């Protein structure tokens, strides 16, 4: 429908900080948090690969979210203790703004014809 569209795909952040303890009482233990972050890395790798196969722009957001996962002092991802209607393991408003929107703005600005 839009053969000249510029498609931008944003990756997946690591959900957890690997601190020894976590203020969220429902957060997984450190071993499980580490494994879940490894899963996020695999998801990012597959998403990047498929995006590139189709000629789409891919932006990795893991660096933007670093230090802001569940169990951090300033999480940009909702932990398991928030209400399900809020979106457990989904970005907070700050995560969407400073993580995803910043990544999208950077990607579309650096890939625009005027750049």
Secondary structure, DSSP 8 states (H G I E B T S, - for coil): --TT---EEE-----B---SS-SSTTS--HHHHHHHHHHHHHHHHHHHHHHHHTT-EEE--HHHHTT-SBTSTT-SB--TTS-TTT-TTSB-HHIIIIIIIHHHHHHHHHTSTT-
